[in-house]
Amino acid sequence: MSLRLYNTLTRTKEELIPLDSKNVRMYVCGPTVWDYAHIGNARPVIVFDVLFRLLRQIYGADHVTYVRNITDVDDKINAKARAEGVPIAEVTERTTKQFHADIAALGVLPPTVEPRATEHIAEMIAIIERLIANGHAYSADGHVLFNVPSMKDYGQLSRRSLDEMLAGARVDVAPYKRGDMDFVLWKPSDDETPGWDSPWGRGRPGWHIECSAMSWKHLGEVFDIHGGGIDLVFPHHENEIAQTRCAFGHSVMANVWMHNGFLQVEGQKMSKSLGNFLTINELLKDWPGDVLRFNMLRTHYRQPIDWTLKSLEESWRILEGFFNNAGAVHAEPGKIGNSVLEALSDDLNTPKAIAELHALDRPGAQNELGETLKALGFAGKLSSPKAETAVDEATVNGLITARLDARKAKNWAESDRLRDELAKMGIAIKDNKDGTTSWEVKR
Protein backbone atom coordinates (compact mmCIF):
# COMPACT_ATOMS: atom_id res chain seq x y z
CA MET A 1 0.00 0.00 0.00
CA SER A 2 1.52 3.33 -1.07
CA LEU A 3 1.54 6.32 1.24
CA ARG A 4 0.52 9.62 -0.33
CA LEU A 5 1.19 12.92 1.46
CA TYR A 6 0.44 16.53 0.60
CA ASN A 7 3.71 18.39 0.04
CA THR A 8 3.57 22.10 0.90
CA LEU A 9 6.71 22.62 -1.20
CA THR A 10 5.07 21.41 -4.44
CA ARG A 11 1.39 22.04 -3.49
CA THR A 12 0.56 18.50 -4.62
CA LYS A 13 -0.21 15.14 -3.06
CA GLU A 14 2.69 12.78 -3.75
CA GLU A 15 3.63 9.19 -3.09
CA LEU A 16 6.29 9.01 -0.40
CA ILE A 17 9.44 7.45 -1.82
CA PRO A 18 11.96 7.35 1.05
CA LEU A 19 15.60 8.10 0.40
CA ASP A 20 16.29 4.86 2.27
CA SER A 21 13.40 2.52 3.06
CA LYS A 22 15.52 1.02 5.83
CA ASN A 23 15.68 4.40 7.55
CA VAL A 24 12.71 6.67 6.85
CA ARG A 25 13.54 10.03 8.44
CA MET A 26 11.15 12.67 9.79
CA TYR A 27 11.75 15.94 11.68
CA VAL A 28 9.01 17.92 13.45
CA CYS A 29 9.46 21.23 15.25
CA GLY A 30 8.88 20.74 18.96
CA PRO A 31 8.05 23.12 21.82
CA THR A 32 9.88 26.12 23.19
CA VAL A 33 9.89 25.16 26.85
CA TRP A 34 9.03 28.38 28.64
CA ASP A 35 5.43 27.71 29.73
CA TYR A 36 2.60 25.18 29.59
CA ALA A 37 1.87 23.93 26.07
CA HIS A 38 -1.56 25.01 24.78
CA ILE A 39 -4.00 22.85 22.85
CA GLY A 40 -2.83 24.37 19.56
CA ASN A 41 0.66 23.06 20.35
CA ALA A 42 -0.87 19.61 20.79
CA ARG A 43 -2.13 19.46 17.21
CA PRO A 44 1.21 18.80 15.46
CA VAL A 45 2.26 16.52 18.33
CA ILE A 46 -0.82 14.32 17.78
CA VAL A 47 -0.88 14.56 13.98
CA PHE A 48 2.73 13.56 13.51
CA ASP A 49 2.44 10.88 16.17
CA VAL A 50 -0.19 9.26 13.94
CA LEU A 51 2.16 9.58 10.96
CA PHE A 52 5.00 8.09 13.03
CA ARG A 53 2.79 5.11 13.91
CA LEU A 54 1.77 4.74 10.27
CA LEU A 55 5.35 4.82 9.02
CA ARG A 56 6.38 2.24 11.64
CA GLN A 57 3.66 -0.12 10.46
CA ILE A 58 4.49 0.31 6.77
CA TYR A 59 8.31 0.22 7.00
CA GLY A 60 8.89 -1.49 10.35
CA ALA A 61 9.42 0.05 13.78
CA ASP A 62 13.21 -0.26 13.50
CA HIS A 63 13.30 1.52 10.14
CA VAL A 64 11.83 4.91 11.08
CA THR A 65 13.73 7.75 12.75
CA TYR A 66 11.53 10.49 14.19
CA VAL A 67 13.19 13.62 15.56
CA ARG A 68 11.16 16.17 17.54
CA ASN A 69 13.28 18.86 19.14
CA ILE A 70 13.16 20.83 22.38
CA THR A 71 13.99 24.54 22.07
CA ASP A 72 15.57 25.38 25.42
CA VAL A 73 17.32 28.63 24.50
CA ASP A 74 15.01 31.53 23.72
CA ASP A 75 14.40 35.09 24.87
CA LYS A 76 10.99 34.08 26.33
CA ILE A 77 12.77 31.55 28.53
CA ASN A 78 15.29 34.19 29.59
CA ALA A 79 12.48 36.62 30.51
CA LYS A 80 10.57 33.96 32.46
CA ALA A 81 13.64 33.00 34.47
CA ARG A 82 14.36 36.65 35.29
CA ALA A 83 10.77 37.25 36.36
CA GLU A 84 10.82 34.22 38.66
CA GLY A 85 14.34 34.88 39.91
CA VAL A 86 15.46 31.34 39.10
CA PRO A 87 18.14 29.80 36.85
CA ILE A 88 17.12 29.29 33.24
CA ALA A 89 17.69 25.54 33.53
CA GLU A 90 15.05 25.38 36.26
CA VAL A 91 12.44 26.85 33.91
CA THR A 92 13.34 24.58 30.98
CA GLU A 93 13.57 21.38 33.04
CA ARG A 94 10.26 22.02 34.81
CA THR A 95 8.45 22.93 31.59
CA THR A 96 9.92 20.01 29.62
CA LYS A 97 8.86 17.56 32.32
CA GLN A 98 5.33 18.96 32.26
CA PHE A 99 5.20 18.83 28.46
CA HIS A 100 6.22 15.16 28.49
CA ALA A 101 3.58 14.31 31.09
CA ASP A 102 0.84 16.16 29.22
CA ILE A 103 1.47 14.61 25.82
CA ALA A 104 1.93 11.14 27.31
CA ALA A 105 -1.65 11.48 28.57
CA LEU A 106 -2.64 12.14 24.93
CA GLY A 107 -1.26 8.74 23.89
CA VAL A 108 1.79 10.17 22.12
CA LEU A 109 4.81 7.93 21.57
CA PRO A 110 8.25 9.31 22.45
CA PRO A 111 10.17 10.29 19.29
CA THR A 112 13.24 8.28 18.32
CA VAL A 113 15.43 11.25 19.22
CA GLU A 114 14.52 14.39 21.18
CA PRO A 115 17.47 16.77 20.80
CA ARG A 116 17.82 19.98 22.78
CA ALA A 117 19.04 23.17 21.18
CA THR A 118 21.59 23.87 23.92
CA GLU A 119 23.27 20.53 23.17
CA HIS A 120 23.85 21.49 19.51
CA ILE A 121 25.66 24.83 19.68
CA ALA A 122 28.74 23.34 17.99
CA GLU A 123 26.64 22.20 15.02
CA MET A 124 25.03 25.63 14.76
CA ILE A 125 28.43 27.33 14.71
CA ALA A 126 29.66 24.87 12.07
CA ILE A 127 26.70 25.66 9.76
CA ILE A 128 27.16 29.40 10.26
CA GLU A 129 30.86 29.12 9.39
CA ARG A 130 29.91 27.25 6.19
CA LEU A 131 27.41 29.96 5.26
CA ILE A 132 29.97 32.72 5.75
CA ALA A 133 32.55 30.80 3.70
CA ASN A 134 29.96 30.28 0.92
CA GLY A 135 29.04 33.96 0.80
CA HIS A 136 25.55 33.38 2.19
CA ALA A 137 26.12 35.04 5.58
CA TYR A 138 28.10 37.92 7.06
CA SER A 139 29.13 39.12 10.52
CA ALA A 140 28.49 42.65 11.79
CA ASP A 141 28.57 44.18 15.27
CA GLY A 142 28.73 40.81 17.03
CA HIS A 143 25.84 39.48 14.94
CA VAL A 144 25.87 37.02 12.06
CA LEU A 145 23.10 37.37 9.50
CA PHE A 146 21.93 35.29 6.56
CA ASN A 147 22.23 37.21 3.31
CA VAL A 148 18.82 36.54 1.75
CA PRO A 149 19.58 38.04 -1.72
CA SER A 150 22.43 35.52 -2.05
CA MET A 151 19.84 32.74 -2.44
CA LYS A 152 18.15 33.21 -5.81
CA ASP A 153 15.11 31.01 -5.12
CA TYR A 154 14.48 32.08 -1.53
CA GLY A 155 10.74 31.86 -0.78
CA GLN A 156 9.88 28.64 -2.64
CA LEU A 157 8.05 27.11 0.32
CA SER A 158 5.76 30.01 1.26
CA ARG A 159 5.50 31.51 -2.25
CA ARG A 160 4.96 34.98 -0.83
CA SER A 161 5.68 38.28 -2.50
CA LEU A 162 8.53 40.40 -1.15
CA ASP A 163 6.04 42.74 0.56
CA GLU A 164 4.27 39.80 2.21
CA MET A 165 7.58 38.34 3.38
CA LEU A 166 8.68 41.65 4.81
CA ALA A 167 5.41 41.93 6.74
CA GLY A 168 5.43 38.29 7.87
CA ALA A 169 9.03 38.40 9.07
CA ARG A 170 8.36 41.38 11.39
CA VAL A 171 11.58 42.86 10.12
CA ASP A 172 13.91 44.41 12.67
CA VAL A 173 15.55 47.63 11.54
CA ALA A 174 19.25 47.58 12.45
CA PRO A 175 22.23 49.51 11.10
CA TYR A 176 24.34 46.36 10.76
CA LYS A 177 21.92 44.69 8.33
CA ARG A 178 22.67 44.81 4.61
CA GLY A 179 19.13 44.00 3.55
CA ASP A 180 15.69 44.21 5.15
CA MET A 181 15.04 40.48 4.75
CA ASP A 182 18.35 39.33 6.23
CA PHE A 183 17.78 37.31 9.40
CA VAL A 184 19.87 36.58 12.48
CA LEU A 185 21.95 33.42 12.77
CA TRP A 186 23.90 34.50 15.86
CA LYS A 187 23.51 37.42 18.27
CA PRO A 188 25.58 38.76 21.18
CA SER A 189 24.70 38.05 24.83
CA ASP A 190 25.26 40.34 27.77
CA ASP A 191 26.53 39.07 31.11
CA GLU A 192 23.03 38.25 32.37
CA THR A 193 21.93 36.36 29.24
CA PRO A 194 22.92 32.79 28.34
CA GLY A 195 25.77 32.72 25.87
CA TRP A 196 28.44 30.54 24.29
CA ASP A 197 31.87 31.35 22.93
CA SER A 198 32.01 31.62 19.15
CA PRO A 199 34.24 33.07 16.42
CA TRP A 200 32.02 36.19 16.60
CA GLY A 201 32.17 36.64 20.35
CA ARG A 202 30.05 35.39 23.24
CA GLY A 203 26.48 35.01 22.09
CA ARG A 204 23.53 32.75 21.39
CA PRO A 205 21.86 31.38 18.27
CA GLY A 206 18.95 32.80 16.33
CA TRP A 207 15.79 30.70 16.36
CA HIS A 208 15.93 29.32 12.81
CA ILE A 209 19.48 27.94 12.93
CA GLU A 210 18.60 25.60 15.79
CA CYS A 211 16.42 23.26 13.72
CA SER A 212 18.87 23.24 10.81
CA ALA A 213 21.59 22.08 13.20
CA MET A 214 19.52 19.43 14.97
CA SER A 215 18.04 17.93 11.80
CA TRP A 216 21.52 17.80 10.21
CA LYS A 217 23.01 16.12 13.28
CA HIS A 218 20.37 13.39 13.55
CA LEU A 219 18.94 12.98 10.04
CA GLY A 220 21.61 14.21 7.62
CA GLU A 221 21.83 16.97 5.05
CA VAL A 222 18.67 15.80 3.22
CA PHE A 223 15.86 13.72 4.72
CA ASP A 224 12.33 12.56 3.92
CA ILE A 225 9.71 14.56 5.86
CA HIS A 226 9.70 17.85 7.75
CA GLY A 227 6.54 18.76 9.67
CA GLY A 228 5.04 21.47 11.84
CA GLY A 229 2.18 23.92 12.13
CA ILE A 230 1.08 26.12 9.23
CA ASP A 231 2.24 29.16 11.21
CA LEU A 232 5.84 27.95 10.82
CA VAL A 233 5.89 27.98 7.00
CA PHE A 234 7.17 31.56 7.06
CA PRO A 235 9.57 32.65 8.26
CA HIS A 236 10.80 29.65 10.28
CA HIS A 237 10.68 26.83 7.75
CA GLU A 238 11.58 29.11 4.87
CA ASN A 239 14.70 30.15 6.75
CA GLU A 240 15.55 26.60 7.76
CA ILE A 241 15.54 25.65 4.09
CA ALA A 242 17.74 28.62 3.19
CA GLN A 243 20.31 27.82 5.88
CA THR A 244 20.53 24.10 5.21
CA ARG A 245 20.50 24.24 1.42
CA CYS A 246 23.08 27.02 1.21
CA ALA A 247 25.34 25.36 3.78
CA PHE A 248 25.36 21.96 2.10
CA GLY A 249 24.61 22.75 -1.52
CA HIS A 250 21.51 20.59 -2.08
CA SER A 251 18.36 21.50 -4.01
CA VAL A 252 16.13 20.50 -1.07
CA MET A 253 16.37 20.14 2.70
CA ALA A 254 13.48 17.68 3.05
CA ASN A 255 11.64 16.02 0.18
CA VAL A 256 8.19 16.44 1.75
CA TRP A 257 7.00 19.39 3.87
CA MET A 258 3.80 18.84 5.87
CA HIS A 259 1.84 21.45 7.82
CA ASN A 260 -1.22 21.15 10.04
CA GLY A 261 -3.87 23.88 10.02
CA PHE A 262 -4.73 26.47 12.64
CA LEU A 263 -6.83 25.80 15.75
CA GLN A 264 -9.61 28.07 17.03
CA VAL A 265 -11.62 27.79 20.23
CA GLU A 266 -15.40 28.16 19.92
CA GLY A 267 -14.98 29.98 16.60
CA GLN A 268 -12.42 32.50 17.87
CA LYS A 269 -8.66 32.78 17.77
CA MET A 270 -7.21 31.47 21.01
CA SER A 271 -6.06 34.38 23.16
CA LYS A 272 -5.46 35.06 26.84
CA SER A 273 -7.25 38.39 26.44
CA LEU A 274 -10.41 36.57 25.26
CA GLY A 275 -10.21 34.11 28.14
CA ASN A 276 -10.17 31.11 25.80
CA PHE A 277 -6.49 30.19 26.11
CA LEU A 278 -6.55 26.44 26.84
CA THR A 279 -3.49 24.51 27.95
CA ILE A 280 -3.22 20.75 27.54
CA ASN A 281 -2.70 20.49 31.28
CA GLU A 282 -5.92 22.38 32.08
CA LEU A 283 -7.98 20.32 29.63
CA LEU A 284 -6.66 17.06 31.08
CA LYS A 285 -8.20 18.03 34.42
CA ASP A 286 -11.65 17.84 32.81
CA TRP A 287 -11.27 15.42 29.92
CA PRO A 288 -9.58 12.05 29.38
CA GLY A 289 -6.54 12.16 27.12
CA ASP A 290 -8.27 9.74 24.72
CA VAL A 291 -11.09 12.26 24.19
CA LEU A 292 -8.68 15.12 23.47
CA ARG A 293 -6.74 12.94 21.02
CA PHE A 294 -9.87 11.71 19.23
CA ASN A 295 -11.36 15.20 19.04
CA MET A 296 -8.19 16.46 17.36
CA LEU A 297 -8.28 13.69 14.76
CA ARG A 298 -11.91 14.21 13.73
CA THR A 299 -10.76 17.11 11.52
CA HIS A 300 -8.31 16.51 8.66
CA TYR A 301 -4.90 17.79 9.72
CA ARG A 302 -4.60 20.33 6.89
CA GLN A 303 -7.95 21.94 7.67
CA PRO A 304 -8.56 24.52 10.40
CA ILE A 305 -10.15 23.02 13.49
CA ASP A 306 -12.73 24.61 15.76
CA TRP A 307 -12.19 23.28 19.29
CA THR A 308 -15.57 23.35 21.03
CA LEU A 309 -17.25 21.96 24.11
CA LYS A 310 -19.86 20.35 21.88
CA SER A 311 -17.24 18.53 19.80
CA LEU A 312 -15.52 17.26 22.95
CA GLU A 313 -18.81 15.88 24.28
CA GLU A 314 -19.48 14.21 20.92
CA SER A 315 -15.98 12.71 20.91
CA TRP A 316 -16.55 11.29 24.40
CA ARG A 317 -19.83 9.65 23.32
CA ILE A 318 -18.31 8.15 20.15
CA LEU A 319 -15.32 6.72 22.00
CA GLU A 320 -17.56 5.39 24.75
CA GLY A 321 -19.45 3.41 22.14
CA PHE A 322 -16.26 2.12 20.51
CA PHE A 323 -14.71 1.06 23.80
CA ASN A 324 -17.87 -0.62 25.08
CA ASN A 325 -18.45 -2.58 21.90
CA ALA A 326 -14.82 -3.51 21.34
CA GLY A 327 -14.52 -4.80 24.88
CA ALA A 328 -11.16 -4.15 26.48
CA VAL A 329 -8.88 -2.27 24.11
CA HIS A 330 -5.94 -4.56 23.45
CA ALA A 331 -3.04 -4.52 25.86
CA GLU A 332 -0.60 -4.83 22.97
CA PRO A 333 -0.53 -2.19 20.19
CA GLY A 334 -1.11 -4.68 17.39
CA LYS A 335 -1.68 -3.29 13.91
CA ILE A 336 -3.94 -0.75 12.27
CA GLY A 337 -6.73 -2.57 10.43
CA ASN A 338 -6.58 -2.59 6.63
CA SER A 339 -9.54 -0.28 5.98
CA VAL A 340 -8.26 2.32 8.46
CA LEU A 341 -4.72 1.89 7.14
CA GLU A 342 -5.94 2.62 3.61
CA ALA A 343 -7.67 5.82 4.75
CA LEU A 344 -4.61 7.06 6.63
CA SER A 345 -2.37 6.26 3.65
CA ASP A 346 -4.26 8.94 1.72
CA ASP A 347 -2.61 11.99 3.32
CA LEU A 348 -3.59 11.02 6.87
CA ASN A 349 -7.30 11.15 6.14
CA THR A 350 -8.40 10.77 9.76
CA PRO A 351 -12.09 11.63 9.16
CA LYS A 352 -12.22 8.73 6.67
CA ALA A 353 -10.30 6.54 9.12
CA ILE A 354 -12.88 7.32 11.82
CA ALA A 355 -15.66 6.42 9.39
CA GLU A 356 -13.91 3.07 8.93
CA LEU A 357 -13.77 2.64 12.72
CA HIS A 358 -17.55 3.09 12.76
CA ALA A 359 -17.78 0.37 10.10
CA LEU A 360 -15.78 -1.94 12.39
CA ASP A 361 -18.15 -1.20 15.26
CA ARG A 362 -20.24 -4.32 14.59
CA PRO A 363 -20.48 -7.95 15.69
CA GLY A 364 -17.57 -9.99 14.41
CA ALA A 365 -15.21 -7.01 13.99
CA GLN A 366 -14.73 -6.02 17.64
CA ASN A 367 -11.28 -7.58 17.80
CA GLU A 368 -10.02 -5.55 14.82
CA LEU A 369 -11.65 -2.43 16.21
CA GLY A 370 -9.92 -2.82 19.58
CA GLU A 371 -6.57 -3.64 18.02
CA THR A 372 -6.77 -0.66 15.66
CA LEU A 373 -7.74 1.76 18.42
CA LYS A 374 -4.76 0.63 20.46
CA ALA A 375 -2.43 0.91 17.45
CA LEU A 376 -3.67 4.48 16.93
CA GLY A 377 -2.70 5.45 20.48
CA PHE A 378 -5.95 5.06 22.41
CA ALA A 379 -5.71 3.61 25.91
CA GLY A 380 -9.39 2.73 26.23
CA LYS A 381 -9.91 4.72 29.42
CA LEU A 382 -12.71 7.25 29.83
CA SER A 383 -12.58 8.84 33.23
CA SER A 384 -11.82 12.31 34.49
CA PRO A 385 -11.41 13.72 38.00
CA LYS A 386 -14.38 16.06 37.77
CA ALA A 387 -16.65 13.48 36.15
CA GLU A 388 -16.01 11.18 39.11
CA THR A 389 -16.32 13.81 41.83
CA ALA A 390 -19.22 13.19 44.19
CA VAL A 391 -21.63 16.13 44.22
CA ASP A 392 -23.76 17.17 47.18
CA GLU A 393 -26.90 18.18 45.31
CA ALA A 394 -28.43 19.90 48.35
CA THR A 395 -25.36 22.13 48.69
CA VAL A 396 -25.35 22.95 44.99
CA ASN A 397 -29.08 23.76 44.95
CA GLY A 398 -28.65 25.92 48.04
CA LEU A 399 -25.88 27.95 46.41
CA ILE A 400 -27.92 28.34 43.22
CA THR A 401 -30.92 29.57 45.21
CA ALA A 402 -28.72 32.03 47.06
CA ARG A 403 -27.31 33.24 43.75
CA LEU A 404 -30.82 33.73 42.31
CA ASP A 405 -31.76 35.77 45.38
CA ALA A 406 -28.61 37.89 44.94
CA ARG A 407 -29.45 38.50 41.29
CA LYS A 408 -33.02 39.54 42.17
CA ALA A 409 -31.56 41.98 44.69
CA LYS A 410 -29.10 43.18 42.00
CA ASN A 411 -26.23 42.25 44.29
CA TRP A 412 -23.98 41.39 41.37
CA ALA A 413 -20.81 41.03 43.45
CA GLU A 414 -22.43 38.32 45.61
CA SER A 415 -23.88 36.67 42.51
CA ASP A 416 -20.45 36.50 40.93
CA ARG A 417 -18.89 35.17 44.12
CA LEU A 418 -21.44 32.34 44.31
CA ARG A 419 -20.95 31.53 40.63
CA ASP A 420 -17.18 31.29 41.19
CA GLU A 421 -17.72 29.07 44.23
CA LEU A 422 -19.83 26.71 42.14
CA ALA A 423 -17.20 26.71 39.40
CA LYS A 424 -14.55 25.66 41.91
CA MET A 425 -16.77 22.70 42.79
CA GLY A 426 -16.79 21.73 39.11
CA ILE A 427 -20.36 22.90 38.54
CA ALA A 428 -21.35 24.59 35.27
CA ILE A 429 -24.48 26.73 35.54
CA LYS A 430 -26.79 28.07 32.86
CA ASP A 431 -29.26 30.90 33.37
CA ASN A 432 -32.43 30.06 31.45
CA LYS A 433 -34.81 32.48 29.76
CA ASP A 434 -37.61 31.61 32.19
CA GLY A 435 -35.55 32.88 35.13
CA THR A 436 -34.47 29.49 36.42
CA THR A 437 -30.90 28.16 36.56
CA SER A 438 -29.83 24.67 35.50
CA TRP A 439 -26.52 23.03 36.33
CA GLU A 440 -24.30 20.07 35.50
CA VAL A 441 -20.98 18.62 36.61
CA LYS A 442 -18.29 19.77 34.21
CA ARG A 443 -16.23 17.04 32.61
N, C-alpha and C positions, 0 to 999 in steps of 0.2 A: 504494500500500500504506500503510495507516494504522499509526501507531506508538502502541501502548498501553503505558502505564507505571503502576506502582503508586504512588499518591500517599499518603504517610504522613499528610498533613494531613486527607484525607477517608476514609482506610482503604479506598479502592476503586481498581480498575484503570480508568484513563481514557484516552481518545484524546488525544494531545498536539495541541492547537490553538495554535500559536505566536501571540504577540502581533503579530509581524511575520515572515512567512515568509521575508522577505529578510534577516532578522537574528535567527536563533534564538539565544537567550542562555542560557548555563548557568554557574553558579558552583559550585565545589567547594572545600571547606576543605582547604588544603594543610598542609605540615609546619611544626612549630615547630623551627627549625634550631639545636638545641643538642647533638645527638648523632646517631649512625647511626640511620637509619630501620629499624624492625623489619618483619618480614614481614606483621604485621597492618596496618602503615601502607601496605603495598603493595597491599592489597586495594582500597580506593577508587581508588587511582591507576590500577590495571588496569581495574577495572569501568567507571569513567567515561571511560577512554580508549576502550573499546569503544563506549560510547554516543556519544562524540565522533565516532568513525569512522562510526558508523551515521547520525548526524545529517548529517554531511558528504555521505554518499552520497545520502540522501533529499532534502536541501535544496540541496546544492551546497557545495563547500568554502569558497567566498567568502561564504556566507550563514549561517555559524555562528560565534558568538563564545564561546569557552570561557575562563573565568577561573579559575585555580587559584592561590591566594595563597601567599606565604611569610611566616610569622610570625617576624620577626627582632627583636622586643622582648618579653621575657618574663623572669620571675624565675629560671627554670631557666637561661636563657642567662647572666644576670647572675652566678649562683652558679658556673657552669662557668668563666666568665672569671676570676672571683676565685680559684678553686681552682688554675687554671693560671697565674695571674699574667700574663695577656695582655689586650689590648684586646678589648672585646666584638665589634667588627667582625671580628677575626681568627677568633673562634669561628664567627660566622654565615657568613662567606665560605667558610671551610674546609668547614663542614657542608653548606652549600648546594651547593657544587661536588661533594661526594661524593654527595649526594642525586641530583643531575642525572645523574651517571655511572651510578649504580646503576639508576635507573629507565629510562635509555636502553637498558641491557642487557636490560631486560624488554620492549623493543619499544614503549615508550610515546612517543607524539607529544608535542612541546612544546605547551602550551596557547597560545591566541591571545594572551593577556596573562597575565603572571605578576607581579602587583603585590607590593611589599613593604610591610609595615605601617609601617616607619619613614618611608616616602615619602608617607604619607597622614595625617600628624598634623593637617594643616589641615582635612581633610575630617572627621576625628573630632571636632575642636573645633567645627566648624560644626554637626554633628548634635547634639552635647551642648547647644550654645546654643539650638537649636530646641526640644529637649526641655525645657529649663528654662523657656523662654518659653511653651511649651504647658502647663506645669504637670505634666509627666510626670517631672521630675527636680529635684533640689535639691542645693545645695552645703552642705558642713558640714566644718569642720576641715581644709580643704585638699582634701577629697574631693568628688566629685560622684557621686550615686547615682540610679539609676532608681527611681522611686516605683511599685512594682508594683501597689498597690491602685488607682492612677489608671487602669489599663487593665482594663476590666470583663471582657474575655474572655481575659485572660492564661491560658495553659496549653492552648490549643486543639490545639497540635501533639502534645504528650506525653500529654494527657488524664490527668494524674495528680491525685490528691487533694492537698489542702494539706499533709497530713502527709508524703506521698511526696515532694512537691516540696521541703519543708524538709529532708528527709533527703538527697535527691539533690543538692541545691545545696551541701551541706556548709557550712551557714550560719555566717558569722563574726559573733560577738557584738561589737558596737562601740557606744559611747555616742552616736556621731553618727548612727546609723541610726534612721530613724523606724519602720521595720517590718522584721521578721525576713527577709522575702523580698527586700527591696531589694538590688540588686547594684551593684557599682562600675562607673562609667563613666570616672572619672579619679581618680588617687591621687597623693599627693605623693612626690617623690624627694629623697633626701638627696644630699650632695655626691658620694658615691661611686657613685651609681646613675644610669643614663641618665635624662635628663629634658628636657622642652621647656617653653618659656614658654607660659602660658595665662592666661585671665582669672581662674583660680582658684589661680594660683601655679605655680612650676616643678614639673612632675610628668610622669607617663606614663599611657598609656591602660590601661583594664581590657581583659581578653581579648576580650569579646564585641563591643565597639564597633568593633574593628578590621575584622571582616568586613562589618559594616554599611557602614562607610565605603568599603571597597574595592569592594564590589559596586555601591554607588551611583555611585561615580566611573566605573566601566567598563561597567556594564550598565543603569544608571538606577534609578529609584525602585521599579519593579516589573519583574520579568523572568520567564523561562519556567521554568527548572529550577534547584533548589538541591540539591546532593548532599553526602554525607559518610557517615561510619560511624554505626551505630546508637547508639554511645556518645555521640554529639554531640546527639541529639535533645533531651535535657535535661541541663544547663541551657543549653548553648551556642546551639543553634538556636532554642530557645524565646525566649531573650533577644535574639537577632538580630532575630527577628520583632517583638518588643515595641519595640525601639529604632527600627527602620526604619518600621514602621507608625505609631507615635506621632509620629515626626518629620515624616513626609510626608502623613499623613492618609489612607492607602489601607487597604482591607479585607484585602489580602494583601501579602506581600513578594515571594514567588515563587508561581507558580500550581501548580507540582508540586514536592513534596519527596520525595527518594529517599534511602534509607539501606541500606547493605550490612550484613550480619550480622556477628557476632563470629567470631573465628578462635581455635581451640585448637590445641595441638601435642600429638600422640599422646594425645588425649582429656583433656588437662589445660589449665587456663588458663596462658598463657605468663607466666613469671615468672623473674627472675634467681635468686631463691632456690631454685627447682626445677631450675635448670640447663638450662631449655629455652627460653631467650630467644634467638631467632634473628633476626639482622639480615639485610637483603637482601644486604649486602656479604659476609657470611660464607657465605651460601648460594650466592652466585655463584662462590665459590672451588671448590665441589664440583659444581654443577649449571649447565647452560646456561640462559641467560635464557629461551629458548623453553620449556623444561620447567617452570620456575617459573610462567611466564605461563599455560601450558596447564593446569597443575595447579590454579591459582586459578580458572579458568573452568569446570572440571568440576562445580563446585557452583553452584547458582543463587545470584545475588548476595544475595538477601534471606534465605537460609538460613545457619545457622552452618556453618562449615567446619572439619573436623578435618585439620590439616596433618600428614601422616605420611610416614615413609620409604617405606612400601609404596606409597602413592599417587603419590609422586614417581617411583618405579621404574616403575609402571604408565604414568604420563604419558610417560616417556621412551620406553617400548616402543611406545606408540600413535603418538607423533610420528615415531618412526623408521620405522614402517610407512607413514605418510602421506608423509613426505618421500621415501622410496625409490620409492614407487609413482607419486608425482606428478612424479618427475624433479626437476630444479632448480626450486625455488620461484621464481616470477617476479621479475625484477629490478624491474619497475614494480609499484606497489600494485594497479592494476586495480580490480575491483569485487567486492563480496561476491556470491556466487552466489545465485540467487533462492530456493532452498529454505532456505539458511542465513539469508538476509535475512528471510524470513518468520518463522523461529523467533525471531530476535533482535527483531523488531518486536512480539513478544508479551512485553513486559516483560523484555527482555534474557534470554530463555530460552536460556542458553548450553548446558545439558545437551542440549536438543533440537537446538541448532545443531551440537553435536559429533556427535550421532546422524546428522545430515544430512551431515556431513563423511565419516562412515563410509560412507554411501550413495554418496558421490561417489568413494570409493576403489575404483574398478572400471575395467576397460578402456573407453576412450572418454570418460571423464569426468576424466582426469588433469589436463587443462589447466584446467578449472574449479576443481578441487581446489587446484591450485597457486596460481591467481590469488586464490582466496578466502582461503587461508592467509596469503598476503602482505598482502591487504587487511585482515586481522584482526590484523596486527602481528607475524607470525612470520617470522623471518629465514631459516629453513631450515637452521640450523647446530646440530649436536649434538656438541659437544666440550667437555670440561672439563679443566682442568689436571691434576687428580688421576687422571682416567680415562686420560690419555695418559702419565702418569709411568711410566717403565720401572722394574720391580721386580726386585730381585735375590732370587730365590726362596730361594737357599741362605742368604742373610743373614737373611731373614724366618724361615725354618724353624729356624735356629740360635737366634734370639732367643726363638721360641716354646718350643723345647726347654728353654732356660735358664729361662724363666718357669715351665714345668711343674715343673722341678726345685726352683725356689724355693718354689712352692706346696706341694710334697710335704714340703719342709723347714719349712713354715710361716713362711717368711721373707717376710711380706706386704709389707714395705717394698720389697724387691728385686723382688717380683712386680709391684707397682704401678709401679715405675720402668721396668721392661721393657715393661709395657703402654703407658705414656705414650710411650716411645721408638718403639714400633710405630705409635702414633696419629700421631706427628709425621711418620712416613713415609707416612701416608695408608692405613694398614692397619687394618681393622676385624676384631677377633677375637671368636670366640664359643666359650665353654666348654661342651662337650657333656656330656650325662648320663653317657656311658660313660668320661669322664675325659680324652678327647682335646680338642684345640682346633682349630677350623677358622678360616680367615681369607679375607678378600677385600679388594681395593683399593676404597676408598671413592670414590664418585663425588662 
